[in-house]
Amino acid sequence: MTTLRSAFAAEMENLEKQLLRMGSFVENMLATATRALVEQNDALANEVILRDDIADEMDLNIEHACMRLLALQQPVAKDLRTIGTALKIITDLERIGDYSVDIARMAKRLSGQPYFKPLEDIPRMSQMVQSMVRNALRAFVDRDLNLVRQVCEKDQEVDDVWHALLEEILERMEQDPKIIRQAVALLLVARYLERIGDHATNVAERVHYTETGQLVQIARPHRPRLAERESGGPSPPPS
C-alpha cells in the first residue's frame, strides 16, 4: 500500500509540474503577442500563432494524465477534487492561449499602422493578467488561499483599466471617426485581456474549491457596465 501511495504522490507531483509548464507556456505566448502588438512585429506574432498547436498538445497530455489517475488510482476526497480542478484549469489555460493567438493576429492586422494613441494601457493590462495567471497556478501548487484572494482582487483592477480604456476610446472615436477601425481593433485586444483575467480568476476559484470543498465565486465589488452608467439603469444581460 505504501508503494502504491508513493507512486500516486509522484504522479500527482508530475501533474502539477505539467500544469506549471503549460501555464508558463501560455503566459509567454501572451507576453510575446503583446510585444508583437506594441512593436508591430509580424515575426513575433507568427511565433505566437505557431505555438498554439503546442499549447493544445499540452492540454491533451494533461487531460490524459488526469484520466489515467482517475481510472487507475480511483482517488477520493481532496485528491479527487485536485484532479478535477486540474481538468478545469487546462480548459482555462487553453483559452488563454487562444486569446494570445487572437492578439497576435490583431498585431499582424495592425502592423505598419501608426497608432492614434500610445499603447500604454494595453501592455499594463497584459502584465497584470500575466501576473494573475502566474499567481493562480502558484496558489494551486502551494495550496495558498491568500494568493487566491489576491488574484480575484487583481481582476477588479483589470476590469477598472478595461472600463476606463473603453470610455476613453469611445470618446476618441466620436471626435475622430477616421480612427474607428483601429480603435475597434485595440478595444478587442483589451477585451481579450479582460477575458484572460477572468480565466485566471476561474483558476483561482477552483483552487479555493480544492482546498475547502466549496465552489463559490470569490466576492468582488460590483462595477456597473458602461451602458448602465450612461442610462442610469441596469443594462440587459449579455446574450
ChimeraX commands (.cxc) that place a marker at each C-alpha (Angstrom):
marker #1 position 0.00,0.00,0.00 radius 0.5
marker #1 position 2.86,2.38,0.83 radius 0.5
marker #1 position 4.42,1.75,-2.58 radius 0.5
marker #1 position 1.13,2.44,-4.36 radius 0.5
marker #1 position 0.63,5.63,-2.37 radius 0.5
marker #1 position 4.16,6.79,-3.20 radius 0.5
marker #1 position 3.54,6.13,-6.89 radius 0.5
marker #1 position 0.29,8.09,-6.72 radius 0.5
marker #1 position 2.03,11.02,-4.98 radius 0.5
marker #1 position 4.73,11.03,-7.67 radius 0.5
marker #1 position 2.12,11.10,-10.43 radius 0.5
marker #1 position 0.28,13.96,-8.71 radius 0.5
marker #1 position 3.53,15.89,-8.43 radius 0.5
marker #1 position 4.21,15.32,-12.12 radius 0.5
marker #1 position 0.71,16.55,-12.92 radius 0.5
marker #1 position 1.40,19.78,-11.06 radius 0.5
marker #1 position 4.67,20.22,-12.97 radius 0.5
marker #1 position 2.88,19.75,-16.29 radius 0.5
marker #1 position 0.29,22.35,-15.29 radius 0.5
marker #1 position 3.00,24.83,-14.36 radius 0.5
marker #1 position 4.77,24.22,-17.69 radius 0.5
marker #1 position 1.57,24.81,-19.63 radius 0.5
marker #1 position 0.79,27.90,-17.57 radius 0.5
marker #1 position 4.27,29.31,-18.16 radius 0.5
marker #1 position 3.97,28.50,-21.86 radius 0.5
marker #1 position 0.69,30.32,-22.42 radius 0.5
marker #1 position 1.85,33.21,-20.24 radius 0.5
marker #1 position 4.86,33.54,-22.54 radius 0.5
marker #1 position 2.56,33.40,-25.57 radius 0.5
marker #1 position 0.64,36.33,-24.13 radius 0.5
marker #1 position 3.78,38.32,-23.36 radius 0.5
marker #1 position 5.10,37.72,-26.89 radius 0.5
marker #1 position 1.77,38.62,-28.50 radius 0.5
marker #1 position 1.66,41.87,-26.55 radius 0.5
marker #1 position 5.20,42.69,-27.57 radius 0.5
marker #1 position 4.31,41.94,-31.20 radius 0.5
marker #1 position 1.42,44.40,-30.95 radius 0.5
marker #1 position 3.47,47.15,-29.33 radius 0.5
marker #1 position 6.46,46.73,-31.65 radius 0.5
marker #1 position 4.30,45.92,-34.70 radius 0.5
marker #1 position 6.47,42.85,-35.22 radius 0.5
marker #1 position 5.00,40.29,-37.62 radius 0.5
marker #1 position 7.69,37.71,-36.86 radius 0.5
marker #1 position 6.80,37.67,-33.16 radius 0.5
marker #1 position 3.11,37.45,-33.99 radius 0.5
marker #1 position 3.76,34.46,-36.23 radius 0.5
marker #1 position 5.69,32.75,-33.41 radius 0.5
marker #1 position 2.66,33.00,-31.13 radius 0.5
marker #1 position 0.31,31.63,-33.77 radius 0.5
marker #1 position 2.58,28.64,-34.37 radius 0.5
marker #1 position 2.79,27.90,-30.63 radius 0.5
marker #1 position -0.95,27.32,-30.42 radius 0.5
marker #1 position -0.61,23.70,-31.53 radius 0.5
marker #1 position 1.96,23.08,-28.76 radius 0.5
marker #1 position -0.40,24.52,-26.15 radius 0.5
marker #1 position -3.19,22.28,-27.46 radius 0.5
marker #1 position -0.90,19.25,-27.22 radius 0.5
marker #1 position -0.03,20.13,-23.61 radius 0.5
marker #1 position -3.75,20.37,-22.89 radius 0.5
marker #1 position -4.37,16.86,-24.27 radius 0.5
marker #1 position -1.38,15.34,-22.46 radius 0.5
marker #1 position -2.53,16.71,-19.11 radius 0.5
marker #1 position -6.08,15.56,-19.75 radius 0.5
marker #1 position -4.79,12.05,-20.47 radius 0.5
marker #1 position -2.71,12.12,-17.28 radius 0.5
marker #1 position -5.79,13.12,-15.28 radius 0.5
marker #1 position -7.92,10.40,-16.83 radius 0.5
marker #1 position -5.21,7.83,-16.10 radius 0.5
marker #1 position -5.13,8.89,-12.44 radius 0.5
marker #1 position -8.90,8.68,-12.20 radius 0.5
marker #1 position -9.05,5.24,-13.82 radius 0.5
marker #1 position -6.11,3.56,-12.12 radius 0.5
marker #1 position -5.91,5.24,-8.72 radius 0.5
marker #1 position -9.60,5.88,-8.02 radius 0.5
marker #1 position -8.86,8.95,-5.87 radius 0.5
marker #1 position -11.35,10.25,-3.31 radius 0.5
marker #1 position -11.99,13.44,-1.32 radius 0.5
marker #1 position -9.33,16.12,-1.79 radius 0.5
marker #1 position -7.26,14.10,-4.27 radius 0.5
marker #1 position -10.35,13.73,-6.46 radius 0.5
marker #1 position -11.04,17.46,-6.23 radius 0.5
marker #1 position -7.41,18.21,-7.17 radius 0.5
marker #1 position -7.60,16.15,-10.33 radius 0.5
marker #1 position -10.99,17.64,-11.22 radius 0.5
marker #1 position -9.53,21.10,-10.70 radius 0.5
marker #1 position -6.59,20.26,-12.96 radius 0.5
marker #1 position -9.04,19.28,-15.72 radius 0.5
marker #1 position -10.81,22.63,-15.33 radius 0.5
marker #1 position -7.54,24.58,-15.19 radius 0.5
marker #1 position -6.28,23.27,-18.52 radius 0.5
marker #1 position -9.50,24.46,-20.15 radius 0.5
marker #1 position -8.84,27.98,-18.88 radius 0.5
marker #1 position -5.16,27.82,-19.87 radius 0.5
marker #1 position -6.08,26.63,-23.37 radius 0.5
marker #1 position -8.44,29.59,-23.74 radius 0.5
marker #1 position -5.69,31.97,-22.58 radius 0.5
marker #1 position -3.52,30.54,-25.34 radius 0.5
marker #1 position -6.33,31.09,-27.84 radius 0.5
marker #1 position -6.74,34.72,-26.76 radius 0.5
marker #1 position -2.98,35.20,-27.10 radius 0.5
marker #1 position -3.25,33.97,-30.69 radius 0.5
marker #1 position -6.13,36.40,-31.26 radius 0.5
marker #1 position -3.94,39.26,-30.02 radius 0.5
marker #1 position -1.10,38.10,-32.28 radius 0.5
marker #1 position -3.41,38.06,-35.28 radius 0.5
marker #1 position -4.59,41.54,-34.41 radius 0.5
marker #1 position -0.95,42.64,-34.21 radius 0.5
marker #1 position -0.45,41.40,-37.77 radius 0.5
marker #1 position -3.58,43.22,-38.89 radius 0.5
marker #1 position -2.37,46.50,-37.37 radius 0.5
marker #1 position 1.25,46.11,-38.44 radius 0.5
marker #1 position 2.56,49.21,-40.18 radius 0.5
marker #1 position -0.28,51.46,-39.00 radius 0.5
marker #1 position 0.75,54.39,-36.79 radius 0.5
marker #1 position -1.24,54.12,-33.56 radius 0.5
marker #1 position -3.60,57.01,-32.86 radius 0.5
marker #1 position -2.58,56.89,-29.17 radius 0.5
marker #1 position 0.40,55.50,-27.26 radius 0.5
marker #1 position -0.12,51.87,-26.29 radius 0.5
marker #1 position 0.20,52.19,-22.53 radius 0.5
marker #1 position -2.95,50.69,-21.03 radius 0.5
marker #1 position -2.89,47.51,-23.10 radius 0.5
marker #1 position 0.67,46.49,-22.10 radius 0.5
marker #1 position -0.21,47.33,-18.50 radius 0.5
marker #1 position -3.30,45.13,-18.66 radius 0.5
marker #1 position -1.21,42.36,-20.19 radius 0.5
marker #1 position 1.32,42.50,-17.36 radius 0.5
marker #1 position -1.49,42.44,-14.81 radius 0.5
marker #1 position -3.19,39.37,-16.24 radius 0.5
marker #1 position 0.13,37.57,-16.74 radius 0.5
marker #1 position 0.73,38.06,-13.02 radius 0.5
marker #1 position -2.75,36.74,-12.29 radius 0.5
marker #1 position -2.14,33.57,-14.30 radius 0.5
marker #1 position 1.21,33.02,-12.60 radius 0.5
marker #1 position -0.19,33.55,-9.10 radius 0.5
marker #1 position -3.27,31.41,-9.71 radius 0.5
marker #1 position -1.09,28.47,-10.69 radius 0.5
marker #1 position 1.25,29.09,-7.78 radius 0.5
marker #1 position -1.79,29.08,-5.50 radius 0.5
marker #1 position -2.72,25.66,-6.90 radius 0.5
marker #1 position 0.72,24.20,-6.27 radius 0.5
marker #1 position 1.22,25.83,-2.85 radius 0.5
marker #1 position -2.41,25.41,-1.73 radius 0.5
marker #1 position -2.33,29.13,-0.91 radius 0.5
marker #1 position -5.76,30.70,-0.33 radius 0.5
marker #1 position -4.19,34.14,0.24 radius 0.5
marker #1 position -2.90,34.07,-3.33 radius 0.5
marker #1 position -6.37,33.01,-4.46 radius 0.5
marker #1 position -7.86,36.14,-2.97 radius 0.5
marker #1 position -5.09,38.33,-4.40 radius 0.5
marker #1 position -5.83,37.03,-7.89 radius 0.5
marker #1 position -9.55,37.73,-7.51 radius 0.5
marker #1 position -8.86,41.24,-6.21 radius 0.5
marker #1 position -6.49,41.92,-9.11 radius 0.5
marker #1 position -9.29,41.01,-11.52 radius 0.5
marker #1 position -11.22,44.05,-10.34 radius 0.5
marker #1 position -8.21,46.24,-11.13 radius 0.5
marker #1 position -8.06,44.78,-14.63 radius 0.5
marker #1 position -11.77,45.48,-15.08 radius 0.5
marker #1 position -11.22,49.08,-13.98 radius 0.5
marker #1 position -8.50,49.58,-16.60 radius 0.5
marker #1 position -10.72,47.98,-19.25 radius 0.5
marker #1 position -13.69,50.22,-18.48 radius 0.5
marker #1 position -11.54,53.36,-18.37 radius 0.5
marker #1 position -9.93,52.47,-21.71 radius 0.5
marker #1 position -13.32,51.69,-23.24 radius 0.5
marker #1 position -14.68,55.09,-22.27 radius 0.5
marker #1 position -11.55,56.90,-23.47 radius 0.5
marker #1 position -11.50,55.22,-26.88 radius 0.5
marker #1 position -15.25,55.68,-27.41 radius 0.5
marker #1 position -14.78,59.40,-26.83 radius 0.5
marker #1 position -11.85,59.48,-29.25 radius 0.5
marker #1 position -13.92,57.67,-31.87 radius 0.5
marker #1 position -16.70,60.25,-31.54 radius 0.5
marker #1 position -14.19,63.06,-32.00 radius 0.5
marker #1 position -12.37,61.47,-34.95 radius 0.5
marker #1 position -14.29,58.85,-36.98 radius 0.5
marker #1 position -11.18,58.14,-39.09 radius 0.5
marker #1 position -9.68,56.12,-36.23 radius 0.5
marker #1 position -12.70,53.85,-35.78 radius 0.5
marker #1 position -11.25,50.74,-37.46 radius 0.5
marker #1 position -8.04,50.81,-35.46 radius 0.5
marker #1 position -9.83,51.83,-32.28 radius 0.5
marker #1 position -12.21,48.86,-32.52 radius 0.5
marker #1 position -9.25,46.53,-33.07 radius 0.5
marker #1 position -7.49,47.84,-29.97 radius 0.5
marker #1 position -10.69,47.57,-27.95 radius 0.5
marker #1 position -10.94,43.93,-28.99 radius 0.5
marker #1 position -7.39,43.35,-27.75 radius 0.5
marker #1 position -8.23,44.98,-24.42 radius 0.5
marker #1 position -11.36,42.83,-24.21 radius 0.5
marker #1 position -9.28,39.70,-24.83 radius 0.5
marker #1 position -7.03,40.72,-21.94 radius 0.5
marker #1 position -10.02,41.32,-19.69 radius 0.5
marker #1 position -11.27,37.83,-20.51 radius 0.5
marker #1 position -7.86,36.35,-19.76 radius 0.5
marker #1 position -8.16,37.93,-16.33 radius 0.5
marker #1 position -11.50,36.17,-15.92 radius 0.5
marker #1 position -9.93,32.82,-16.82 radius 0.5
marker #1 position -7.14,33.38,-14.29 radius 0.5
marker #1 position -9.84,34.11,-11.71 radius 0.5
marker #1 position -11.58,30.86,-12.66 radius 0.5
marker #1 position -8.37,29.01,-11.89 radius 0.5
marker #1 position -8.05,30.74,-8.52 radius 0.5
marker #1 position -11.64,29.95,-7.59 radius 0.5
marker #1 position -11.12,26.28,-8.47 radius 0.5
marker #1 position -8.12,26.25,-6.12 radius 0.5
marker #1 position -10.42,27.54,-3.40 radius 0.5
marker #1 position -12.74,24.62,-4.15 radius 0.5
marker #1 position -9.89,22.12,-3.99 radius 0.5
marker #1 position -8.84,23.33,-0.56 radius 0.5
marker #1 position -12.24,23.95,1.03 radius 0.5
marker #1 position -14.67,21.74,-0.87 radius 0.5
marker #1 position -16.78,24.86,-1.52 radius 0.5
marker #1 position -17.24,26.03,-5.10 radius 0.5
marker #1 position -18.02,29.74,-4.83 radius 0.5
marker #1 position -17.32,32.97,-6.65 radius 0.5
marker #1 position -14.90,35.00,-4.56 radius 0.5
marker #1 position -16.76,38.23,-3.76 radius 0.5
marker #1 position -15.65,41.23,-5.79 radius 0.5
marker #1 position -17.09,44.76,-5.83 radius 0.5
marker #1 position -19.71,45.35,-8.49 radius 0.5
marker #1 position -18.84,47.85,-11.19 radius 0.5
marker #1 position -21.76,48.80,-13.46 radius 0.5
marker #1 position -21.27,48.35,-17.17 radius 0.5
marker #1 position -20.89,51.41,-19.39 radius 0.5
marker #1 position -24.47,51.26,-20.71 radius 0.5
marker #1 position -25.79,51.10,-17.16 radius 0.5
marker #1 position -23.86,54.18,-16.06 radius 0.5
marker #1 position -24.91,56.20,-19.10 radius 0.5
marker #1 position -28.61,55.30,-18.87 radius 0.5
marker #1 position -28.90,55.41,-15.11 radius 0.5
marker #1 position -30.32,51.90,-15.03 radius 0.5
marker #1 position -29.19,48.33,-15.40 radius 0.5
marker #1 position -28.08,47.16,-18.82 radius 0.5
marker #1 position -29.51,43.92,-20.18 radius 0.5
marker #1 position -27.52,40.73,-19.61 radius 0.5
marker #1 position -25.22,39.67,-22.44 radius 0.5
marker #1 position -26.76,37.25,-24.91 radius 0.5
marker link #1:1,2 radius 0.2
marker link #1:2,3 radius 0.2
marker link #1:3,4 radius 0.2
marker link #1:4,5 radius 0.2
marker link #1:5,6 radius 0.2
marker link #1:6,7 radius 0.2
marker link #1:7,8 radius 0.2
marker link #1:8,9 radius 0.2
marker link #1:9,10 radius 0.2
marker link #1:10,11 radius 0.2
marker link #1:11,12 radius 0.2
marker link #1:12,13 radius 0.2
marker link #1:13,14 radius 0.2
marker link #1:14,15 radius 0.2
marker link #1:15,16 radius 0.2
marker link #1:16,17 radius 0.2
marker link #1:17,18 radius 0.2
marker link #1:18,19 radius 0.2
marker link #1:19,20 radius 0.2
marker link #1:20,21 radius 0.2
marker link #1:21,22 radius 0.2
marker link #1:22,23 radius 0.2
marker link #1:23,24 radius 0.2
marker link #1:24,25 radius 0.2
marker link #1:25,26 radius 0.2
marker link #1:26,27 radius 0.2
marker link #1:27,28 radius 0.2
marker link #1:28,29 radius 0.2
marker link #1:29,30 radius 0.2
marker link #1:30,31 radius 0.2
marker link #1:31,32 radius 0.2
marker link #1:32,33 radius 0.2
marker link #1:33,34 radius 0.2
marker link #1:34,35 radius 0.2
marker link #1:35,36 radius 0.2
marker link #1:36,37 radius 0.2
marker link #1:37,38 radius 0.2
marker link #1:38,39 radius 0.2
marker link #1:39,40 radius 0.2
marker link #1:40,41 radius 0.2
marker link #1:41,42 radius 0.2
marker link #1:42,43 radius 0.2
marker link #1:43,44 radius 0.2
marker link #1:44,45 radius 0.2
marker link #1:45,46 radius 0.2
marker link #1:46,47 radius 0.2
marker link #1:47,48 radius 0.2
marker link #1:48,49 radius 0.2
marker link #1:49,50 radius 0.2
marker link #1:50,51 radius 0.2
marker link #1:51,52 radius 0.2
marker link #1:52,53 radius 0.2
marker link #1:53,54 radius 0.2
marker link #1:54,55 radius 0.2
marker link #1:55,56 radius 0.2
marker link #1:56,57 radius 0.2
marker link #1:57,58 radius 0.2
marker link #1:58,59 radius 0.2
marker link #1:59,60 radius 0.2
marker link #1:60,61 radius 0.2
marker link #1:61,62 radius 0.2
marker link #1:62,63 radius 0.2
marker link #1:63,64 radius 0.2
marker link #1:64,65 radius 0.2
marker link #1:65,66 radius 0.2
marker link #1:66,67 radius 0.2
marker link #1:67,68 radius 0.2
marker link #1:68,69 radius 0.2
marker link #1:69,70 radius 0.2
marker link #1:70,71 radius 0.2
marker link #1:71,72 radius 0.2
marker link #1:72,73 radius 0.2
marker link #1:73,74 radius 0.2
marker link #1:74,75 radius 0.2
marker link #1:75,76 radius 0.2
marker link #1:76,77 radius 0.2
marker link #1:77,78 radius 0.2
marker link #1:78,79 radius 0.2
marker link #1:79,80 radius 0.2
marker link #1:80,81 radius 0.2
marker link #1:81,82 radius 0.2
marker link #1:82,83 radius 0.2
marker link #1:83,84 radius 0.2
marker link #1:84,85 radius 0.2
marker link #1:85,86 radius 0.2
marker link #1:86,87 radius 0.2
marker link #1:87,88 radius 0.2
marker link #1:88,89 radius 0.2
marker link #1:89,90 radius 0.2
marker link #1:90,91 radius 0.2
marker link #1:91,92 radius 0.2
marker link #1:92,93 radius 0.2
marker link #1:93,94 radius 0.2
marker link #1:94,95 radius 0.2
marker link #1:95,96 radius 0.2
marker link #1:96,97 radius 0.2
marker link #1:97,98 radius 0.2
marker link #1:98,99 radius 0.2
marker link #1:99,100 radius 0.2
marker link #1:100,101 radius 0.2
marker link #1:101,102 radius 0.2
marker link #1:102,103 radius 0.2
marker link #1:103,104 radius 0.2
marker link #1:104,105 radius 0.2
marker link #1:105,106 radius 0.2
marker link #1:106,107 radius 0.2
marker link #1:107,108 radius 0.2
marker link #1:108,109 radius 0.2
marker link #1:109,110 radius 0.2
marker link #1:110,111 radius 0.2
marker link #1:111,112 radius 0.2
marker link #1:112,113 radius 0.2
marker link #1:113,114 radius 0.2
marker link #1:114,115 radius 0.2
marker link #1:115,116 radius 0.2
marker link #1:116,117 radius 0.2
marker link #1:117,118 radius 0.2
marker link #1:118,119 radius 0.2
marker link #1:119,120 radius 0.2
marker link #1:120,121 radius 0.2
marker link #1:121,122 radius 0.2
marker link #1:122,123 radius 0.2
marker link #1:123,124 radius 0.2
marker link #1:124,125 radius 0.2
marker link #1:125,126 radius 0.2
marker link #1:126,127 radius 0.2
marker link #1:127,128 radius 0.2
marker link #1:128,129 radius 0.2
marker link #1:129,130 radius 0.2
marker link #1:130,131 radius 0.2
marker link #1:131,132 radius 0.2
marker link #1:132,133 radius 0.2
marker link #1:133,134 radius 0.2
marker link #1:134,135 radius 0.2
marker link #1:135,136 radius 0.2
marker link #1:136,137 radius 0.2
marker link #1:137,138 radius 0.2
marker link #1:138,139 radius 0.2
marker link #1:139,140 radius 0.2
marker link #1:140,141 radius 0.2
marker link #1:141,142 radius 0.2
marker link #1:142,143 radius 0.2
marker link #1:143,144 radius 0.2
marker link #1:144,145 radius 0.2
marker link #1:145,146 radius 0.2
marker link #1:146,147 radius 0.2
marker link #1:147,148 radius 0.2
marker link #1:148,149 radius 0.2
marker link #1:149,150 radius 0.2
marker link #1:150,151 radius 0.2
marker link #1:151,152 radius 0.2
marker link #1:152,153 radius 0.2
marker link #1:153,154 radius 0.2
marker link #1:154,155 radius 0.2
marker link #1:155,156 radius 0.2
marker link #1:156,157 radius 0.2
marker link #1:157,158 radius 0.2
marker link #1:158,159 radius 0.2
marker link #1:159,160 radius 0.2
marker link #1:160,161 radius 0.2
marker link #1:161,162 radius 0.2
marker link #1:162,163 radius 0.2
marker link #1:163,164 radius 0.2
marker link #1:164,165 radius 0.2
marker link #1:165,166 radius 0.2
marker link #1:166,167 radius 0.2
marker link #1:167,168 radius 0.2
marker link #1:168,169 radius 0.2
marker link #1:169,170 radius 0.2
marker link #1:170,171 radius 0.2
marker link #1:171,172 radius 0.2
marker link #1:172,173 radius 0.2
marker link #1:173,174 radius 0.2
marker link #1:174,175 radius 0.2
marker link #1:175,176 radius 0.2
marker link #1:176,177 radius 0.2
marker link #1:177,178 radius 0.2
marker link #1:178,179 radius 0.2
marker link #1:179,180 radius 0.2
marker link #1:180,181 radius 0.2
marker link #1:181,182 radius 0.2
marker link #1:182,183 radius 0.2
marker link #1:183,184 radius 0.2
marker link #1:184,185 radius 0.2
marker link #1:185,186 radius 0.2
marker link #1:186,187 radius 0.2
marker link #1:187,188 radius 0.2
marker link #1:188,189 radius 0.2
marker link #1:189,190 radius 0.2
marker link #1:190,191 radius 0.2
marker link #1:191,192 radius 0.2
marker link #1:192,193 radius 0.2
marker link #1:193,194 radius 0.2
marker link #1:194,195 radius 0.2
marker link #1:195,196 radius 0.2
marker link #1:196,197 radius 0.2
marker link #1:197,198 radius 0.2
marker link #1:198,199 radius 0.2
marker link #1:199,200 radius 0.2
marker link #1:200,201 radius 0.2
marker link #1:201,202 radius 0.2
marker link #1:202,203 radius 0.2
marker link #1:203,204 radius 0.2
marker link #1:204,205 radius 0.2
marker link #1:205,206 radius 0.2
marker link #1:206,207 radius 0.2
marker link #1:207,208 radius 0.2
marker link #1:208,209 radius 0.2
marker link #1:209,210 radius 0.2
marker link #1:210,211 radius 0.2
marker link #1:211,212 radius 0.2
marker link #1:212,213 radius 0.2
marker link #1:213,214 radius 0.2
marker link #1:214,215 radius 0.2
marker link #1:215,216 radius 0.2
marker link #1:216,217 radius 0.2
marker link #1:217,218 radius 0.2
marker link #1:218,219 radius 0.2
marker link #1:219,220 radius 0.2
marker link #1:220,221 radius 0.2
marker link #1:221,222 radius 0.2
marker link #1:222,223 radius 0.2
marker link #1:223,224 radius 0.2
marker link #1:224,225 radius 0.2
marker link #1:225,226 radius 0.2
marker link #1:226,227 radius 0.2
marker link #1:227,228 radius 0.2
marker link #1:228,229 radius 0.2
marker link #1:229,230 radius 0.2
marker link #1:230,231 radius 0.2
marker link #1:231,232 radius 0.2
marker link #1:232,233 radius 0.2
marker link #1:233,234 radius 0.2
marker link #1:234,235 radius 0.2
marker link #1:235,236 radius 0.2
marker link #1:236,237 radius 0.2
marker link #1:237,238 radius 0.2
marker link #1:238,239 radius 0.2
view
